[in-house]
């Protein structure tokens, strides 16, 4: 059963959206167009990741 598609969820807040899961559903934040929901952080995060490179200096 997909509670989200069938309208069986209780994610009534317009700031939330329904995310179907195995055996249920969850209400997650509705992210703006330039953000994605990161379930590990439980928040909307940038689509673009900033990578930093570390440089190691070796003495010869």
C-alpha positions in Angstrom: 0.0 0.0 0.0 1.3 3.5 -0.9 -0.3 5.8 1.7 1.1 8.9 -0.1 -0.5 8.1 -3.5 -3.8 6.9 -1.9 -4.1 10.0 0.3 -3.9 8.0 3.5 -1.1 10.0 5.1 -1.5 12.9 7.6 1.1 15.2 6.2 -1.4 18.1 6.1 1.2 20.9 6.8 2.0 22.6 3.4 5.7 22.6 4.5 5.7 18.8 4.5 5.5 16.2 1.8 4.7 12.5 2.1 7.5 9.9 1.4 6.4 6.3 1.0 8.4 3.7 2.9 8.2 -0.1 3.2 5.3 -0.7 5.6 4.4 3.0 6.0 5.2 6.5 5.2 7.0 9.6 6.6 6.3 13.3 6.5 9.5 15.1 5.3 10.2 18.8 4.7 9.2 20.2 1.3 12.5 21.5 0.0 12.8 24.5 -2.4 14.0 23.9 -6.0 17.7 24.3 -5.2 17.7 21.9 -2.2 17.3 18.2 -1.7 16.1 16.3 1.4 18.9 14.5 3.1 17.5 11.7 5.3 20.7 11.3 7.3 20.6 15.0 8.4 16.8 15.2 8.4 16.9 18.5 6.6 17.0 20.1 3.2 20.6 20.6 1.9 22.2 22.1 -1.2 22.1 20.0 -4.4 25.7 21.1 -4.9 28.4 19.8 -2.6 31.5 21.8 -2.0 34.6 19.6 -1.9 37.8 20.6 -0.2 41.1 19.0 -1.2 43.8 18.6 1.3 47.3 18.8 0.2 50.1 17.1 2.0 53.6 18.5 1.9 56.4 15.9 2.1 59.9 16.6 3.1 62.7 14.9 1.1 
